[in-house]
Amino acid sequence: MPVETLTYAELGARLAISVGAARSLAKRLRLPRSLSDDGKALVSVDVAEIRHRRQPRGRREAGNAGPPAAKIVVLQAEIARLEVTAAGHRADFERERERADRLMVELLQAKAETMAARETAARLEGFLRTSGRTGRSIDSDAMAARRPGLLAADLVAADRKARR
């Protein structure tokens, strides 16, 4: 058969396809190309040897078997299902957030109680260190005698505060 030199537009007209499809076909078949004097691409082809049939529109998408309305209904059902799932996750999130807030409050209370207990322990240690010293005046002995009672009262108050 004779080899013809055609532009993409002429090739598309012969095969009843668009210019873009003709260009794509020429690339896919690796047909020899050259440029004409006016700058258009020319393709050397034997049209009788090309067994190309035009594909019907939409054939590429094999998953699109149903009408668009049916797909819309299916997608809306999927959206509704996902919204229900998201609402459940949101409820779980809110519940866990409230739980974390309560635990944070308890942790801060425990920290405050721990700091108070450390201060009291430090005062008791200070009392025990200073109570063994000699050479005090009478007034300091009276103060030293009262000091354990004050520390005990502080301990009882801290204990009551911790139980609240």
ABEGO torsion letter per residue (X at the ends): XBBBBBBAAAAAAAAGBBAAAAAAAAAAAGBBBBBBAAGBBBBBBBAAABBBBBBBBGAABAABABBAAAAAAAAAAAAAAAAAAAAAAAAAAAAAAAAAAAAAAAAAAAAAAAAAAAAAAAAAAAAAAAAABBGBBAAAAAAAAAAAAAAAAAAAAAAAAAAX
